[in-house]
Amino acid sequence: MAVNVKRYIINYSKFVTERIPMEFRFDDVIAYVNVLVSPLVSLYNNLLPFRDQVTYKLNITSQVCFLEKMLNDRYDVVERRIYIRDGNEYLPTFIFRKAELQPLFVYTKGEASKPRVNIYRKGEVGQFTYDFVVCVPASVPYNEREMRALISYYKLASKFFTITTF
């Protein structure tokens, strides 16, 4: 349902002047009534930016394109380099204890001839995988707690995410 934006535009000085009867429309009376209405005008002037802010919040959904738009509007207005990619899902690599008699050897980078075994963090494997990854350029200044709060506000409740820089 489209809302008529003109409904919220009120010229209070004209409104007040039109409501005063013709026989009382002197400069003193108009000024006095404008002073009486000034608290209402102040509230009105605070309402318009608040209305724009709420409308913006209502237009952002949990879709990737809207999350990217919101993050770029907040942190990277000019170049808009923040993007979201799907999370990686790796099969877990289990490391056993000596008593279990199933050794898994982990090698260093210098031992390139050996088979490569990757060890992943808890959030990268199995049921703890991240559903999406927010990629932020290293040159973009951001507060990680604030960014996490913004993303958590808009994302679906069942989705997990992480923030990485590139």
C-alpha atoms as one frame of an Amber mdcrd trajectory, in Angstrom:
protein
   0.000   0.000   0.000   1.555   3.253  -1.133   1.497   6.116   1.340   0.936
   9.649   0.161   4.133  11.476   1.145   2.460  14.880   0.832   0.326  13.955
   3.824   3.343  14.612   6.047   4.299  18.004   4.573   2.681  20.795   6.560
   3.489  24.493   6.288   2.617  25.605   9.821   2.996  29.344   9.254   0.486
  29.190   6.398  -1.725  26.789   8.353  -1.842  29.121  11.382  -2.460  32.222
   9.292  -5.384  30.596   7.488  -7.030  29.572  10.770  -7.067  33.109  12.212
 -10.266  35.019  11.368  -9.775  37.944   8.946 -10.607  40.616  11.519  -7.765
  39.382  13.812  -5.033  38.911  11.172  -2.564  41.451  12.459   1.180  40.873
  12.545   1.134  40.806  16.360  -1.596  38.156  16.522   0.014  35.999  13.820
   3.379  36.173  15.616   1.732  35.314  18.960  -0.067  32.280  17.506   3.161
  31.146  15.774   4.886  31.263  19.176   2.089  29.151  20.654   2.468  26.610
  17.845   6.299  26.515  17.946   6.515  23.404  20.244   4.322  21.549  17.760
   6.547  22.716  14.896   9.597  21.488  16.796   8.026  18.052  17.270   7.072
  18.010  13.604  10.650  18.820  12.565  11.868  15.879  14.683   9.188  13.585
  13.248  10.245  13.861   9.610  13.802  12.461   9.988  12.482   9.777  12.348
   9.844   8.820   9.772  12.527   8.547   7.071  14.671   6.388   9.355  11.788
   4.027  10.164  10.791   3.797   6.500  14.390   2.866   5.606  14.450   0.176
   8.322  11.152  -1.271   7.097  12.409  -1.451   3.515  15.471  -3.558   4.450
  14.774  -7.295   4.556  16.947 -10.348   5.145  17.628 -10.811   1.435  21.296
 -10.633   0.479  20.848  -7.670  -1.856  19.199  -5.614   0.896  21.785  -6.607
   3.514  24.541  -5.525   1.120  22.718  -2.264   0.435  22.353  -1.559   4.146
  26.015  -2.318   4.898  27.272  -0.263   1.975  24.978   2.634   2.920  26.417
   2.566   6.419  30.117   1.843   5.880  31.149   2.267   2.220  28.892   4.875
   0.654  31.110   5.864  -2.290  32.679   2.664  -3.619  30.167   0.111  -2.252
  32.660  -2.778  -2.009  31.097  -4.758   0.849  29.528  -7.957  -0.381  28.070
 -11.178   1.028  28.986 -14.655  -0.155  27.755 -18.083   0.828  29.533 -19.784
   3.689  31.921 -22.661   3.084  31.016 -26.105   4.266  33.876 -28.474   4.940
  33.789 -32.032   6.151  35.228 -32.236   9.627  38.741 -33.630  10.148  38.870
 -35.605  13.338  42.020 -35.731  15.410  42.149 -38.759  17.687  43.887 -39.417
  20.989  46.717 -41.942  21.267  44.474 -44.373  23.167  42.102 -44.598  20.214
  44.867 -45.984  17.967  43.764 -44.011  14.926  46.587 -41.547  14.401  46.256
 -38.563  12.107  49.484 -36.806  11.347  49.516 -33.057  10.878  52.425 -31.675
   8.882  53.957 -28.211   8.559  54.036 -26.146   5.372  57.688 -27.096   4.812
  56.733 -30.744   4.466  54.929 -30.217   1.174  55.422 -33.803  -0.054  53.164
 -35.127   2.712  49.382 -35.240   2.249  47.724 -31.984   3.137  45.327 -32.011
   6.106  43.335 -28.871   6.789  42.150 -28.060  10.258  39.072 -25.841  10.336
  37.498 -23.786  13.068  34.288 -24.834  14.770  32.206 -22.455  12.650  33.476
 -23.889   9.372  32.526 -27.559   9.704  29.484 -29.746  10.201  26.431 -28.247
  11.851  28.352 -25.131  12.912  28.965 -23.837   9.387  28.377 -20.200   8.592
  25.428 -19.626   6.302  26.997 -16.503   4.848  30.188 -14.487   5.056  30.282
 -10.692   5.007  33.387  -9.584   3.101  34.640  -6.116   4.026  37.637  -4.435
   2.359  40.551  -3.765   4.696  40.463  -0.070   3.789  36.884   0.363   5.077
  36.789   1.459   8.725  34.093  -0.278  10.741  33.232  -1.273  14.275  32.782
  -5.047  14.315  30.305  -5.039  17.205  28.161  -2.430  15.510  28.273  -4.303
  12.191  27.339  -7.572  13.904  24.424  -5.853  15.625  23.173  -4.392  12.331
  23.411  -7.711  10.517  21.791  -9.580  13.418  18.913  -7.101  13.410  18.051
  -7.847   9.772  19.133 -11.475   9.189  16.923 -14.484   9.700  17.123 -15.931
  13.200  18.346 -19.348  12.031  21.302 -18.007  10.012  24.909 -17.832  11.217
  27.479 -15.468   9.758  31.016 -14.237  10.095  32.797 -11.077   9.018  36.081
 -11.247   7.112  38.301  -8.604   5.585  39.983  -8.876   2.211
